Amino acid sequence: MFKPKAIYFEKEIENYTLGKELLEKYKDIPKIEIQSHNAIEEMRKKQNKEFVSMKRNLIIGVRKTHKFVENHKVSDYLVPYTSSGCTAACMYCYLVCNYNKCAYLRLFVNREQMLEKIIKTAEKSDKDLTFEIGSNSDLILENTITNNLVWTIENFKNSKKGKLTFPTKFDMVDDLLNLDHKGKVIVRMSVNPDEIIKNVEFGTSRLDGRINAINKLKEAGYEVGILIAPVIFVENWKSLYLKLIQKLSKQLSPSVKKDTFFEIIFMTYSYVHTKINEEAFPNAINLYNKELMTGRGKGKYWYKEEVRKEGEKFFREELAKYFPNNKILYIV
């Protein structure tokens, strides 16, 4: 259970039920009032080596931005929701665009306002829309602090239209299993080989726990998907990812394997990641590989086209062997 070393909060959160609950829950934790969750001067001055320590802080505020971004993968829209950032420390995390802004977990207490916009947008649409509510954080993790995911499912289930979806790297799903979600929620479990989880995805659930969680969610009636993400082309990647696919084939329940879908995402990396990881995780593996990667603009890197083509060929062939009846929605 996450216990913050300090709470940074906007005064306005006292006007919201969840804000009051969190202040009471953490009444014994030191608190610092801030003007904006988006500009904490103290954090801006921290050194890269303090990255992990920064993640022990909890920031609580009110989300001002509610812009929906069109998406054409699992969802129709990416939706800003109840949190941003995470307490885990995955070395590639795309949310670490600027370590002094994005590293730590930020909670937003105006959940009623955010969910109301989703429901209104869904009910006004001519088609049944799906909203990605977990692109900025991990809602399974957040739920252990706020109970927001339980609240969201219980308050969305009676909407006339629409579905919610989110990815996760965590296995703490028991609070969701007895909810009457009415088939309106798609949970996508992100997986990687155990070796990569252990050495790169610090602070997340191990692979067996993630597989067990997705089996339990399916048994509870949720629609489920599998994200193999991000694929990292380490030296022995084919062996590692083949073992992962074989493990999924063996341990996923028959009901999951009947209709789950796959998403495959290759890792992107950045100069910012490199500088943080060198100082915050000096003994960790180096994810930047100049032989396999190329620049993508603005200090970002991704795998070269020939590497990506080889990876796509591998995953299409191996998933066809072990999951012949399951769709690959995309490989990017």
C-alpha positions as CSV (number, residue, x, y, z in Angstrom):
1,M,0.0,0.0,0.0
2,F,1.4,3.4,-1.0
3,K,2.1,5.7,1.8
4,P,3.2,9.2,0.7
5,K,6.0,11.0,2.4
6,A,4.3,14.4,1.7
7,I,1.0,15.7,0.3
8,Y,1.1,18.7,-2.0
9,F,-2.5,20.0,-2.5
10,E,-4.4,22.8,-4.0
11,K,-6.7,24.6,-1.6
12,E,-9.7,24.1,-3.9
13,I,-9.8,20.4,-3.3
14,E,-11.5,21.1,0.1
15,N,-14.6,21.9,-2.0
16,Y,-14.9,18.3,-3.2
17,T,-16.0,15.2,-1.4
18,L,-13.0,13.2,-2.6
19,G,-10.6,16.0,-1.6
20,K,-12.0,16.0,1.9
21,E,-11.7,12.2,2.1
22,L,-8.1,12.2,1.0
23,L,-7.1,15.0,3.4
24,E,-8.7,13.0,6.2
25,K,-7.1,9.7,5.0
26,Y,-3.7,11.3,5.1
27,K,-4.2,13.6,8.1
28,D,-0.9,12.4,9.6
29,I,1.2,13.1,6.5
30,P,3.0,16.4,6.1
31,K,1.1,18.7,3.8
32,I,2.2,21.6,1.6
33,E,-0.3,23.9,0.0
34,I,0.4,24.8,-3.7
35,Q,-1.1,27.1,-6.2
36,S,-1.1,24.6,-9.1
37,H,-0.5,20.9,-9.4
38,N,1.1,21.7,-12.8
39,A,3.8,24.0,-11.5
40,I,5.5,23.0,-8.2
41,E,8.6,25.1,-8.0
42,E,10.2,22.8,-5.4
43,M,10.0,19.9,-7.8
44,R,11.5,21.8,-10.7
45,K,14.7,22.2,-8.7
46,K,15.2,18.5,-7.9
47,Q,18.1,16.5,-9.4
48,N,17.6,13.6,-11.7
49,K,19.0,11.3,-9.0
50,E,16.0,12.2,-6.8
51,F,13.5,10.8,-9.3
52,V,12.4,7.8,-7.2
53,S,12.2,9.9,-4.0
54,M,10.0,12.4,-5.9
55,K,7.6,9.6,-6.6
56,R,6.9,9.1,-2.9
57,N,5.1,12.4,-2.9
58,L,1.3,12.7,-3.7
59,I,-0.1,15.7,-5.4
60,I,-3.8,16.4,-5.2
61,G,-5.6,19.0,-7.3
62,V,-8.5,19.9,-9.6
63,R,-8.2,19.0,-13.2
64,K,-8.8,22.0,-15.4
65,T,-8.3,20.4,-18.9
66,H,-11.1,18.2,-20.2
67,K,-10.2,18.0,-23.9
68,F,-11.1,14.7,-25.5
69,V,-8.6,13.5,-28.1
70,E,-9.7,11.3,-31.0
71,N,-8.3,7.9,-31.1
72,H,-8.6,5.0,-33.6
73,K,-7.3,2.0,-31.8
74,V,-9.3,0.4,-28.9
75,S,-11.2,3.6,-28.1
76,D,-12.8,6.5,-29.9
77,Y,-11.4,9.1,-27.5
78,L,-8.5,9.5,-25.1
79,V,-10.0,11.2,-22.0
80,P,-8.2,13.2,-19.2
81,Y,-9.4,11.5,-16.1
82,T,-8.8,11.2,-12.3
83,S,-5.0,10.8,-12.2
84,S,-1.8,11.4,-14.0
85,G,1.6,9.8,-13.4
86,C,2.2,6.8,-11.3
87,T,4.0,5.5,-8.2
88,A,5.9,2.9,-10.2
89,A,9.1,3.7,-12.0
90,C,9.1,2.0,-15.4
91,M,12.3,3.2,-17.1
92,Y,10.6,3.9,-20.5
93,C,7.4,5.6,-19.2
94,Y,6.1,8.0,-21.8
95,L,4.5,10.1,-19.1
96,V,8.0,11.2,-18.1
97,C,8.1,13.9,-20.7
98,N,9.5,16.3,-18.2
99,Y,10.6,14.7,-15.0
100,N,9.8,17.7,-12.8
101,K,6.2,17.7,-13.9
102,C,5.2,14.2,-14.8
103,A,7.1,11.8,-12.5
104,Y,4.9,11.7,-9.5
105,L,1.2,10.7,-9.0
106,R,-1.3,13.5,-9.3
107,L,-4.9,12.9,-8.2
108,F,-7.8,15.0,-9.4
109,V,-10.8,15.2,-7.1
110,N,-13.4,16.7,-9.5
111,R,-14.4,13.2,-10.8
112,E,-18.1,14.0,-11.0
113,Q,-17.4,16.8,-13.5
114,M,-15.2,14.5,-15.6
115,L,-17.5,11.5,-15.7
116,E,-20.5,13.7,-16.4
117,K,-18.8,14.9,-19.6
118,I,-18.1,11.4,-20.7
119,I,-21.7,10.3,-20.1
120,K,-23.1,13.3,-22.0
121,T,-20.7,12.8,-24.9
122,A,-21.7,9.1,-25.1
123,E,-25.4,9.7,-25.0
124,K,-25.3,12.5,-27.6
125,S,-23.4,10.3,-30.1
126,D,-25.1,8.4,-32.9
127,K,-22.8,5.4,-32.3
128,D,-21.6,3.6,-29.2
129,L,-18.4,5.3,-28.2
130,T,-15.5,3.9,-26.2
131,F,-13.5,6.2,-23.9
132,E,-9.9,5.5,-22.9
133,I,-9.8,6.8,-19.3
134,G,-6.3,5.3,-18.4
135,S,-3.9,6.8,-20.8
136,N,-2.3,9.2,-18.3
137,S,-2.1,6.9,-15.3
138,D,-2.7,3.3,-14.0
139,L,-6.3,3.3,-12.6
140,I,-5.9,-0.1,-10.9
141,L,-3.0,1.4,-8.9
142,E,-4.9,4.6,-8.3
143,N,-8.0,2.8,-7.1
144,T,-6.0,1.4,-4.1
145,I,-5.7,5.1,-3.0
146,T,-8.9,6.7,-4.1
147,N,-11.5,3.9,-4.9
148,N,-12.1,6.0,-8.0
149,L,-12.3,3.1,-10.4
150,V,-15.0,1.4,-8.3
151,W,-16.8,4.7,-8.1
152,T,-16.5,5.2,-11.8
153,I,-17.8,1.8,-12.8
154,E,-20.8,2.1,-10.4
155,N,-21.7,5.5,-11.7
156,F,-21.2,4.7,-15.4
157,K,-23.1,1.5,-15.6
158,N,-26.5,3.1,-16.0
159,S,-25.4,5.3,-18.9
160,K,-27.5,4.7,-22.0
161,K,-24.5,4.4,-24.3
162,G,-20.8,4.0,-24.2
163,K,-17.9,1.9,-22.8
164,L,-14.8,2.7,-20.7
165,T,-11.4,1.1,-21.2
166,F,-8.0,1.4,-19.5
167,P,-4.7,-0.5,-19.4
168,T,-2.9,-1.7,-16.3
169,K,0.3,-3.3,-15.1
170,F,-1.1,-4.2,-11.7
171,D,-3.0,-7.2,-10.3
172,M,-5.0,-5.6,-7.4
173,V,-8.4,-6.2,-9.1
174,D,-10.4,-7.8,-6.4
175,D,-12.4,-4.7,-5.6
176,L,-13.8,-4.8,-9.1
177,L,-14.9,-8.4,-9.3
178,N,-18.3,-8.1,-7.7
179,L,-19.4,-4.9,-9.4
180,D,-22.4,-4.8,-11.7
181,H,-20.5,-3.2,-14.6
182,K,-23.1,-4.3,-17.2
183,G,-20.4,-5.2,-19.8
184,K,-19.4,-1.5,-20.2
185,V,-15.8,-1.9,-19.2
186,I,-12.8,-3.2,-21.2
187,V,-9.7,-4.0,-19.1
188,R,-6.4,-4.4,-21.0
189,M,-3.5,-6.0,-19.2
190,S,0.0,-4.9,-20.2
191,V,2.5,-7.7,-20.1
192,N,6.2,-8.2,-20.7
193,P,8.6,-11.1,-20.1
194,D,9.4,-11.6,-16.4
195,E,13.0,-10.6,-16.9
196,I,12.0,-7.2,-18.4
197,I,9.4,-6.6,-15.6
198,K,12.0,-7.3,-13.0
199,N,14.7,-5.2,-14.5
200,V,12.8,-2.3,-16.2
201,E,9.3,-2.0,-14.8
202,F,10.1,-1.2,-11.2
203,G,7.3,-1.2,-8.7
204,T,4.7,-3.1,-10.9
205,S,3.1,-6.5,-10.5
206,R,4.9,-9.6,-11.7
207,L,3.7,-11.5,-14.7
208,D,1.9,-14.3,-12.9
209,G,-0.1,-11.8,-10.9
210,R,-1.1,-9.9,-14.0
211,I,-2.2,-13.1,-15.8
212,N,-4.2,-14.2,-12.7
213,A,-5.8,-10.8,-12.6
214,I,-7.0,-10.9,-16.2
215,N,-8.4,-14.4,-15.7
216,K,-10.4,-13.2,-12.7
217,L,-11.7,-10.1,-14.5
218,K,-12.9,-12.2,-17.4
219,E,-14.6,-14.6,-15.0
220,A,-16.3,-11.5,-13.5
221,G,-17.7,-10.7,-16.9
222,Y,-15.4,-7.9,-18.1
223,E,-14.2,-7.7,-21.6
224,V,-10.4,-8.1,-21.6
225,G,-7.4,-7.5,-23.8
226,I,-3.7,-8.2,-23.7
227,L,-1.2,-5.5,-24.4
228,I,2.3,-6.7,-25.2
229,A,3.9,-3.4,-24.4
230,P,6.3,-2.0,-24.7
231,V,8.3,-4.5,-26.7
232,I,12.0,-3.9,-25.9
233,F,14.5,-5.4,-28.4
234,V,17.1,-6.6,-25.9
235,E,19.7,-9.0,-27.1
236,N,17.7,-12.2,-26.5
237,W,14.3,-10.7,-27.3
238,K,13.0,-13.4,-29.5
239,S,13.5,-16.1,-26.8
240,L,12.0,-13.9,-24.1
241,Y,8.9,-12.9,-26.0
242,L,8.4,-16.5,-27.3
243,K,8.4,-17.7,-23.7
244,L,6.0,-14.9,-22.8
245,I,3.5,-16.0,-25.6
246,Q,3.8,-19.6,-24.5
247,K,3.2,-18.7,-20.9
248,L,0.1,-16.7,-21.9
249,S,-1.2,-19.6,-23.9
250,K,-0.7,-22.0,-21.0
251,Q,-2.0,-19.8,-18.1
252,L,-4.7,-17.7,-19.6
253,S,-8.1,-19.3,-19.0
254,P,-10.1,-20.8,-21.9
255,S,-12.7,-18.0,-21.6
256,V,-10.0,-15.4,-22.0
257,K,-8.4,-17.1,-24.9
258,K,-11.8,-17.5,-26.6
259,D,-12.1,-13.8,-27.5
260,T,-9.3,-11.7,-26.1
261,F,-7.5,-9.3,-28.4
262,F,-3.9,-8.2,-28.7
263,E,-2.2,-4.9,-29.0
264,I,1.6,-4.7,-29.7
265,I,3.5,-1.6,-29.1
266,F,7.2,-1.2,-29.6
267,M,9.2,0.9,-27.1
268,T,9.9,4.6,-27.7
269,Y,12.6,6.3,-25.7
270,S,14.0,9.8,-25.2
271,Y,17.0,11.8,-24.2
272,V,15.1,12.7,-21.0
273,H,14.7,9.1,-20.1
274,T,18.5,8.5,-20.7
275,K,19.5,11.3,-18.4
276,I,17.1,10.4,-15.6
277,N,17.9,6.7,-15.7
278,E,21.7,7.2,-15.7
279,E,21.4,9.1,-12.4
280,A,18.3,7.5,-10.7
281,F,19.1,3.9,-11.7
282,P,22.9,3.8,-12.3
283,N,23.1,0.0,-12.0
284,A,20.1,-0.7,-14.4
285,I,20.4,-1.8,-18.0
286,N,20.7,0.8,-20.7
287,L,17.6,0.8,-22.9
288,Y,19.1,3.1,-25.5
289,N,20.6,1.1,-28.4
290,K,22.2,3.3,-31.1
291,E,22.5,0.3,-33.4
292,L,18.8,-0.4,-33.4
293,M,17.3,3.1,-32.8
294,T,16.9,6.3,-34.7
295,G,15.8,9.8,-33.9
296,R,12.2,10.7,-34.0
297,G,12.5,14.4,-33.3
298,K,12.5,16.5,-30.1
299,G,15.0,14.2,-28.4
300,K,13.0,11.1,-28.9
301,Y,14.1,7.7,-30.3
302,W,12.3,4.7,-31.7
303,Y,13.4,1.5,-33.4
304,K,14.6,1.6,-37.0
305,E,12.1,0.5,-39.7
306,E,13.9,-2.8,-40.4
307,V,13.9,-3.7,-36.7
308,R,10.2,-2.9,-36.4
309,K,9.4,-5.0,-39.5
310,E,11.3,-8.0,-38.0
311,G,9.4,-7.5,-34.8
312,E,6.0,-7.4,-36.5
313,K,6.8,-10.5,-38.5
314,F,7.8,-12.4,-35.3
315,F,4.7,-11.4,-33.3
316,R,2.3,-12.1,-36.2
317,E,3.8,-15.5,-36.8
318,E,4.1,-16.6,-33.1
319,L,0.7,-15.3,-32.1
320,A,-0.9,-17.1,-35.1
321,K,0.6,-20.4,-33.7
322,Y,-0.6,-20.0,-30.1
323,F,-3.6,-17.7,-30.5
324,P,-4.9,-18.5,-34.0
325,N,-8.4,-17.3,-33.3
326,N,-7.5,-14.0,-31.6
327,K,-7.2,-10.6,-33.3
328,I,-4.2,-8.4,-33.3
329,L,-5.8,-4.9,-33.3
330,Y,-2.5,-3.2,-34.3
331,I,1.3,-3.3,-34.1
332,V,3.0,0.0,-33.8
